[in-house]
Each structure stands twice: as structure tokens, then as C-alpha cells.
């Protein structure tokens, strides 16, 4: 799904939060020019904080500047051309004069400062019948030798059987990407995407990815993808961290499979054998795929030593709700930096 977001000024109370998000950008690697907030010309402190917020948005995205220091940005309005036009229009309306694009997607396009990062591979790193581990070209790419780690995103399984391959990972993936993680998708064909079958595919993919030399492996997912991410914990050493967003595998409210959903979750928790892995789980209020929020939270709390190394349970946070709460920008804004810190063994922003 796309994230239809547009913003051209930021409330003062959000500036401090933007500064915190800025700290997610790694200083230990050769960051692409688009991540250099200090290099954006003509912006004051508020504008730089808003540019940091822009760096967490889905593509297509565009950031526009006016000669007097005003700015605007747009994200996922439609096509790249439509997104560019919207950013320029918002900026011109606010500034009262023409604007020019500074950044587009992953590139700096400002005249005299143009910089385009190396593209991600177009072919899957790994693939099998019904699945692929695909580098996502909408994110910055470093390669195993240079990246801080690999962040693998597993999409959900649509109740209507729609094909979710190629769907853009949720916004919090940008926090990891901006800190130096390569982003890959664990794509599955809907006609063969059964829960335990996909879990076996995923374990195979993670074993091979480990062998390619990534310093860290973070396995993340939404809904059924999050359930599979938790199933990866059954084999020690596959992952350094799991980020499970609204994990579910038994259909929405009214599904007959709800009768055994909690029993199956208990088995997933009991099977965890990854004492070095750090596990973050997010449950949301009003989730139509959650048969019993209180009991599910209690089961997730069973992910403790020695099953896993550490647990962060975000149990029905107040900022967002619903099964898709992890896709809400408010979730990334509040918890993205926390998830990165937790995955790497820090606690400052949690």
C-alpha cells in the first residue's frame, strides 16, 4: 500500500521529536548525500527538523525549497511526477514565489549538488518456488560488506488473496535504512503462501543471508509476515532481532480459526530457541485480527530468557490503532528510533 502523506510546515512541539529522529542516521558509514540534513541550503532549525521527517517518508517523495528559506514536501501522492508537482505547488503557495526541488526519492537533485546513490540489485538475492528475498530499490543500498546490517520485511497475507509482493515496507523501515541497513523484502506468491511453508522458506533464506556476511540481521514483518518472523526464532542464530508488527495468522474477526489462534501462538512462543535475539512485538487496540488482546499480550510476555535475549512489548500504544497501525506515520514518529535502539541493544529512545 502507499502512504498518502503531505506536510509543508511542522508544529513547534514536533521539532524536538524530529531532532531525536535525526539521531537515527548513522555517522559511522559513508551516508549518501540525501541524508545530510546540514547540507540542505537556506533552511533554519525548523526546516532541517522537517527535512529529517521527510527522510522517513515513503517514495515517491519530493522536497522543495524557496529562495527565502521556505520549504514543502510531498510523499506518495501518486506518480513521481504528481508528487514532485505537489511539493513544488505547496512550496510556491507558502513562499509566494517559485521553488525548486532539492531532493527526489533517494537523490539530491539541487543544481550543482546533484548526487544519486548506487542502486539496489534488481534481481533477488535468493529465491525459490513461491518466494524471493528481494532488495528493495526504494531504499538506500550498501551491500553486505558495507551495510550496518540487513533488515528483512515480510508482508502480510491479504484475506482476499491479493498479491502483496512488491508492497512497500512500513515507514519504520526507513529508520533502519537511514542508519545503514539494507532493506530486503521476503515476497511470497499468494497461491502457495501457507503459514508453516513460508516459515520454512524464511529460515532457508535467513541461513543463506547470514552466510553472505551481514553484521546484523533484523527480521521484521506485518500480520502473517510478523508471525513468520516470530517463527524464525525456533532456530538459534538466524536473527539478531525481530520486529513483529500486529502478528496474526488466523484471519479477521469471525474466522473459525480464532478457536485455535491462541493455542497456535503459544506453540510459536514455546518453540523460540534464540537466546541472543532481541524481540519487539507491537499489538494495537481495535485490531480485527486479534482474538483476545489481553491473553495475546500475556503469551508474548512468555518470550523471555532463555527463549530470547530481550523482549520489548508495545501493547496497544495510544498513538495508533487497528491492524494497520504500524503503517501509520505516527507509529514511526514515536517508536522508530526506539525500535532501532532496542534491536541494537540500547535503551535511550525506548
C-alpha positions in Angstrom: 0.0 0.0 0.0 1.1 3.6 -0.4 1.3 6.2 2.3 -0.6 9.3 1.2 1.1 12.0 3.3 1.9 15.6 2.7 3.3 18.2 5.0 4.8 21.6 4.5 5.2 23.1 7.9 5.7 21.4 11.3 4.2 22.3 14.6 6.9 23.6 17.1 6.1 20.8 19.5 7.3 18.2 16.9 10.7 19.8 16.4 12.3 18.1 19.4 11.0 14.8 18.1 12.5 15.4 14.7 15.9 16.1 16.3 15.6 12.7 18.0 14.8 11.1 14.7 17.9 12.8 13.2 20.0 10.9 15.7 18.9 7.6 14.0 21.1 8.5 11.0 24.4 6.7 11.4 27.6 8.6 11.4 29.8 5.5 11.2 29.3 4.9 7.4 29.5 6.8 4.2 26.0 8.1 4.2 24.5 9.2 0.9 24.2 12.9 0.3 20.4 12.9 0.6 20.8 12.0 4.4 23.0 15.0 5.1 20.5 17.3 6.8 23.1 20.0 7.4 23.8 20.3 3.7 20.3 21.4 2.7 20.7 25.1 1.8 18.6 28.0 3.1 16.8 26.1 5.9 16.6 27.1 9.5 16.4 24.7 12.5 12.7 24.1 12.0 13.2 23.3 8.3 16.1 20.9 9.0 13.9 19.1 11.5 11.2 18.8 8.9 13.7 17.5 6.4 14.6 14.8 8.8 10.9 13.9 8.9 10.8 13.9 5.1 13.6 11.3 5.2 11.2 8.8 6.9 8.6 9.0 4.2 7.6 6.5 1.5 8.6 7.0 -2.1 7.8 8.7 -4.4 8.7 11.7 -2.4 10.0 15.2 -3.1 11.4 18.1 -1.0 11.1 21.7 -2.5 12.9 24.9 -1.4 12.2 28.6 -2.0 15.0 31.2 -2.2 13.8 32.8 1.1 14.2 29.5 3.1 10.6 28.3 2.9 10.1 24.7 2.0 7.5 22.0 1.4 7.4 18.3 0.7 5.1 15.6 -0.5 5.1 11.8 -0.4 3.2 9.1 -2.2 0.7 11.5 -3.8 0.5 9.3 -6.9 3.1 9.1 -9.6 6.6 10.6 -9.2 5.6 13.5 -11.4 2.4 14.1 -9.4 4.4 14.0 -6.1 7.0 16.4 -7.5 4.3 18.8 -8.7 2.5 18.7 -5.3 5.7 19.6 -3.4 6.5 22.5 -5.7 2.9 23.8 -5.6 2.8 23.7 -1.8 6.1 25.4 -1.5 5.1 28.1 -4.0 1.8 28.7 -2.2 3.5 29.1 1.1 6.5 31.2 -0.1 4.7 33.3 -2.7 7.4 32.6 -5.3 8.7 29.7 -7.4 10.5 26.8 -5.7 12.9 24.2 -6.9 13.3 20.5 -5.9 16.2 19.8 -3.5 15.6 16.0 -3.1 13.6 13.4 -5.0 13.3 9.9 -3.7 16.8 8.9 -2.7 18.7 11.5 -4.7 19.7 15.2 -4.3 18.7 17.0 -7.5 19.5 20.6 -6.4 21.6 22.3 -9.2 25.3 22.0 -8.5 24.8 19.4 -5.7 23.3 16.5 -7.7 24.0 13.2 -6.1 22.5 9.8 -6.9 23.2 6.8 -4.7 24.1 3.4 -6.1 21.0 1.4 -7.0 20.0 -1.8 -5.2 20.3 -5.0 -7.2 17.3 -5.7 -9.3 17.4 -9.5 -9.1 16.5 -11.4 -5.9 19.4 -12.3 -3.6 17.7 -15.6 -3.1 14.6 -17.2 -4.5 12.7 -20.5 -4.6 9.4 -21.7 -5.9 6.8 -19.3 -4.5 9.2 -16.9 -2.7 12.0 -14.4 -3.2 14.4 -12.4 -1.0 14.3 -9.2 -3.0 16.4 -6.0 -2.4 14.0 -3.0 -2.4 15.1 -0.3 -4.8 13.1 2.3 -3.0 15.6 2.2 -0.1 19.3 3.1 0.0 21.6 0.1 -0.6 25.1 -0.6 0.7 25.8 -4.3 0.2 26.8 -6.9 2.8 30.4 -5.7 3.1 29.5 -2.0 3.9 26.0 -2.2 5.4 25.4 -1.9 9.1 23.0 -4.9 8.8 20.2 -6.4 6.8 16.6 -5.5 7.5 14.2 -8.1 6.0 10.5 -7.2 5.7 7.7 -9.8 5.4 4.4 -8.5 4.1 1.1 -9.8 5.4 -1.3 -12.2 3.6 -4.4 -10.5 2.4 -7.7 -12.1 3.3 -8.9 -11.9 -0.3 -5.8 -13.5 -1.7 -4.4 -10.3 -3.3 -0.8 -10.4 -4.3 1.3 -8.4 -1.8 4.6 -8.9 -3.5 6.4 -5.6 -4.1 4.4 -3.7 -1.5 6.5 -1.0 0.2 7.7 -1.8 3.8 6.2 0.2 6.6 7.7 3.6 7.4 9.8 2.5 10.4 12.0 0.5 7.9 13.3 4.0 6.9 14.8 4.5 10.3 16.8 1.3 9.9 17.7 2.1 6.3 18.8 5.7 7.2 21.1 4.1 9.8 22.8 2.0 7.3 20.7 -1.2 7.0 20.0 -2.7 3.6 16.3 -3.4 3.1 15.1 -6.6 1.5 11.5 -8.0 1.1 10.5 -11.5 1.8 8.0 -11.8 -1.0 5.6 -14.7 -1.3 3.2 -15.8 -4.0 -0.4 -15.7 -2.6 -1.4 -19.1 -4.0 1.3 -21.0 -2.1 1.8 -18.7 0.9 0.8 -21.1 3.7 2.0 -20.2 7.2 4.3 -23.1 8.0 5.5 -23.4 4.4 6.5 -19.7 4.4 8.3 -20.2 7.8 10.4 -22.9 6.2 11.2 -20.7 3.2 12.2 -17.9 5.6 14.5 -20.0 7.6 16.2 -21.1 4.4 16.6 -17.5 3.3 18.0 -16.4 6.6 20.6 -19.1 6.7 21.9 -18.1 3.3 21.8 -14.4 4.1 23.8 -15.0 7.2 26.5 -16.6 5.2 26.7 -13.6 2.9 28.4 -11.6 5.8 25.9 -9.1 7.1 26.9 -7.9 10.6 23.3 -7.9 11.9 20.1 -9.5 10.6 16.8 -7.8 11.7 13.7 -9.8 10.7 10.5 -7.6 10.6 7.0 -8.1 9.3 3.3 -7.2 9.5 0.5 -9.6 10.3 1.3 -13.0 8.8 4.7 -11.7 7.9 5.2 -10.9 11.6 4.0 -14.3 12.6 6.6 -15.9 10.3 9.3 -13.6 11.8 8.5 -15.0 15.2 8.7 -18.5 13.8 12.3 -17.8 12.8 13.2 -17.7 16.5 12.8 -21.5 16.5 16.3 -21.8 15.0 19.1 -20.2 17.0 21.4 -17.8 15.3 19.2 -16.8 12.3 18.4 -13.3 13.5 19.8 -10.7 15.9 16.4 -9.0 16.3 12.8 -9.5 15.3 10.3 -6.6 14.9 6.8 -8.2 14.8 4.0 -5.7 14.0 0.5 -7.0 14.7 1.4 -10.6 14.2 -1.6 -12.7 13.1 -2.2 -16.0 11.2 -5.9 -16.8 11.7 -7.9 -14.4 9.8 -10.1 -11.4 10.8 -12.9 -11.3 13.3 -15.4 -14.0 12.7 -12.9 -16.5 11.4 -13.4 -20.1 12.6 -9.6 -20.3 13.0 -9.9 -18.0 16.0 -10.8 -21.0 18.1 -7.2 -22.3 18.0 -5.4 -19.0 17.4 -4.1 -18.6 21.0 -3.0 -22.2 21.1 -1.0 -21.8 17.9 0.6 -18.6 19.3 1.5 -20.5 22.5 3.3 -23.0 20.3 5.2 -20.3 18.4 6.4 -18.8 21.7 7.3 -22.1 23.2 9.3 -23.0 20.1 11.6 -19.9 20.4 15.2 -21.0 20.8 17.2 -17.8 20.1 18.8 -16.7 23.4 20.8 -13.9 21.7 17.8 -12.4 19.7 16.1 -9.2 20.8 12.3 -9.3 20.1 10.0 -6.3 19.7 6.2 -7.0 19.3 3.6 -4.4 18.7 -0.1 -5.0 19.3 -2.8 -2.4 18.6 -6.1 -1.6 20.1 -9.1 -2.3 17.7 -7.1 -4.9 15.8 -9.7 -7.0 13.9 -7.2 -9.9 13.6 -6.6 -10.1 17.4 -9.0 -12.6 19.1 -8.0 -11.7 22.7 -5.7 -8.7 23.3 -5.1 -9.4 27.0 -4.3 -13.1 26.6 -2.2 -12.5 23.5 -0.1 -9.9 25.4 0.3 -12.4 28.2 1.5 -15.0 25.7 4.0 -12.6 24.2 5.4 -11.9 27.6 6.5 -15.6 27.6 9.3 -14.6 25.2 11.8 -14.2 27.9 15.3 -15.6 28.7 16.4 -18.2 27.8 13.9 -18.3 24.8 15.1 -14.9 23.6 17.6 -12.3 24.8 15.2 -9.4 25.4 11.6 -8.5 24.8 10.0 -5.1 24.0 6.2 -5.4 24.0 4.4 -2.3 22.7 0.9 -3.3 24.0 -1.8 -1.2 22.4 0.1 2.1 22.3 -2.1 5.2 22.4 -0.8 6.9 19.3 -2.3 4.5 16.7 -4.9 1.7 16.5 -6.1 -1.0 14.2 -4.4 -3.9 12.4 -2.5 -1.5 10.1 -1.3 0.7 13.0 2.3 0.0 12.1 1.8 1.7 8.8 0.7 5.0 10.4 3.5 7.6 10.3 2.7 8.3 14.0 3.9 4.9 14.9 7.3 5.5 13.2 7.5 9.0 14.6 7.0 7.8 18.2 8.7 4.3 18.1 11.0 4.1 15.1 14.1 5.3 16.9 13.2 3.1 19.9 13.0 0.0 17.7 16.4 0.7 16.2 17.9 1.3 19.6 16.3 -1.9 21.0 17.4 -4.0 18.1 21.0 -2.9 18.7 21.0 -3.3 22.4 20.4 0.3 23.5 17.6 1.8 25.5 18.0 5.6 25.2 15.0 6.2 23.0 12.7 3.5 24.4 
